[in-house]
Amino acid sequence: MEKGKVPLDVPTIRAAVAGEAWAVEKVVEQYADEINRLATVKKKMPNGKVKRVIDEDMRQALITKLIESLPDFKEEL
């Protein structure tokens, strides 16, 4: 976990698994940096330089997969 980020609490996780929109949003926010990292690609610019950019389609696909996976989360506390 990144420095300064507060982990999600159990009630929020339970609510996200149940499909509560506010909780799902918090889960997505929690993983936003990792999602952006995974969706970052190298793009060759017209001047020949390579630039790192976030592929928005890939980012949305990762968010969708995360949201779709929430109901399958098994709580082991």
N, C-alpha and C positions, 0 to 999 in steps of 0.2 A: 504494500500500500504506500502511496506517496506520502511524503512528509507533510503533516498538517491536515490531511484528510481524515475526517471522522468516519469510522466504519458504520455501516447501516445497522440499525438496531433490529432486534427480533420482530417486534410488532410491524415494522415497515416491511421486512422481508415477507412475513406472513401475508400482509395486505397485498404486496406485489404478486405473490403466488396466487392469491385469490382474484387478481385482476383489477384491483383498485387503481384507477388512473394516476392519482397523486403519488402512490407508492412506486408504480412502474416508472414514472418520471424520475423519481429519486434514484432508482436503480440505474437507469440510463445515465443520469448525471454522474453517479459514482464511477461508472466505467467510461466516461466520455474521453478521458485522456488516452486510455488504452485503445479504445475504438479508433480514435484519430491516429494513433501510432500505427495500428494495423492497416489502416486505410491509406497511409502515406505511400506514394509511389514517386519514382523519379521520372521527370518529364524533360525531354530534350527541347530546349528553346530554339527559336529560329537562328539565334546568334551562335549556336553550338554548345552553349552552357547547359548544364543539367541542374534542374531545380526540383526540390522536393515539394510536392503538393498533395493535398488530401483529395482522393478520388471520392466525390460525393456519392456516386452510385454504390461504391463499395462500403462507404460509411453507413449509408441507409440499409444496405443488406445486412451488415453486422448488427445494427440496432434491431432490425426486424428479427433476426435469428435469436438475439438475446431475449427479446420480448416473447417470442414463440416458445422459448425454452423454460420460461418462468414456471408454468404450471407443472413441469416435470421435476422441479426442485424438491429434493427429499431432505427434510429437516432432521438432523441427527444431533439434538442437544441433550 
